[in-house]
Amino acid sequence: MSTILTVDDSASMRQMVAYTLRESGFQVAEAADGVEALETAQKQAFNLVLADVNMPRMDGIALIRELRALPAYKFTPLLMLTTESSMDRKMEGKAAGATGWIVKPFDPAQLIATINRVLG
């Protein structure tokens, strides 16, 4: 069973995402921002990280950069789940090492299909 770290400063969004993932058989850990996510990711290995872009303390793109710098996350799928949809932000995310970009509001079936695809 794959373990996913979901990162969002909105508690309700984290709950919706975590519920969707658990219903599909994934184990889920949650973090409220990039700093908490980075600390959590250094203590436990995750098969995938799903992060918002706009968060306090450390945004999602900075988190992706930090995770990619860690040997354990060099090849881990790192997906952005955000309201941001501009091409500039997407390119910034890709340059940081994001595997993919999903725009909120998300379709649960599409989210699970994307996760299954990147997990192989």
C-alpha positions in Angstrom: 0.0 0.0 0.0 1.4 3.4 -1.0 1.7 6.2 1.6 1.0 9.8 0.5 1.8 13.0 2.2 -0.8 15.7 1.5 0.1 19.3 2.2 -2.3 22.2 2.4 -2.9 25.1 4.8 -6.6 24.6 4.5 -7.8 22.0 7.0 -11.0 21.3 5.0 -9.0 20.7 1.8 -6.6 18.3 3.6 -9.6 16.4 4.9 -11.2 16.2 1.5 -8.0 15.0 -0.1 -7.2 12.6 2.7 -10.7 11.1 2.6 -10.5 10.6 -1.2 -7.1 8.9 -0.9 -8.1 6.7 2.0 -11.2 5.6 0.2 -8.9 4.4 -2.6 -6.7 2.4 -0.3 -3.8 4.8 0.3 -2.3 5.5 3.7 -2.2 9.3 4.3 -0.3 11.7 6.4 -1.1 15.4 6.5 0.9 18.6 6.9 -0.4 22.2 7.1 2.5 23.9 5.3 5.9 23.2 3.6 7.9 23.4 6.8 5.8 20.8 8.6 5.8 18.7 5.4 9.6 18.8 5.1 10.0 17.7 8.7 7.5 14.9 8.2 9.1 13.7 5.0 12.5 13.5 6.7 11.1 11.3 9.4 9.0 9.0 7.2 9.3 7.8 3.6 6.4 8.6 1.3 5.6 7.1 -2.1 4.1 10.4 -3.3 3.7 14.0 -2.0 0.7 16.1 -3.0 1.2 19.8 -2.1 -0.6 23.1 -2.5 1.3 26.1 -3.9 0.2 29.0 -1.7 0.9 28.2 2.0 2.5 30.2 4.9 6.1 29.6 6.1 7.1 27.6 3.0 5.1 27.4 -0.2 4.7 24.3 -2.3 7.3 25.2 -4.9 9.9 25.8 -2.3 8.9 22.5 -0.7 9.4 20.7 -4.0 12.9 22.1 -4.3 13.8 21.1 -0.8 12.4 17.6 -1.3 14.2 17.1 -4.6 17.5 18.0 -2.8 17.0 15.0 -0.5 18.3 11.6 -1.8 15.2 9.8 -0.6 12.9 12.1 -2.8 15.0 12.4 -5.9 12.7 10.2 -7.9 9.5 10.4 -5.8 6.4 11.7 -7.6 5.7 15.2 -6.3 2.3 16.6 -7.4 1.0 20.1 -7.0 -2.7 20.4 -6.1 -3.6 24.1 -6.3 -5.9 26.8 -7.5 -3.0 28.3 -9.4 -3.4 27.6 -13.1 -1.1 30.1 -14.8 1.5 28.7 -17.2 4.2 30.7 -15.4 3.5 29.0 -12.1 3.3 25.6 -13.8 6.7 26.2 -15.4 8.1 27.3 -12.0 6.8 24.1 -10.5 8.2 22.0 -13.2 11.6 23.7 -12.9 11.5 23.0 -9.1 10.9 19.3 -9.9 7.2 18.9 -9.7 6.0 15.7 -11.4 2.5 17.1 -12.3 0.0 19.8 -11.7 -3.7 19.4 -10.7 -6.0 22.4 -10.5 -8.5 22.7 -7.7 -11.3 22.0 -7.4 -10.3 18.5 -8.1 -12.3 15.6 -9.5 -11.7 12.7 -7.1 -11.7 10.1 -9.9 -9.2 12.2 -11.9 -7.0 12.7 -8.8 -6.8 9.0 -8.1 -6.2 8.2 -11.8 -3.3 10.7 -11.9 -1.8 9.3 -8.7 -2.1 5.7 -9.9 -0.5 6.7 -13.2 2.5 8.4 -11.6 3.0 5.6 -9.1 3.1 3.1 -11.9 
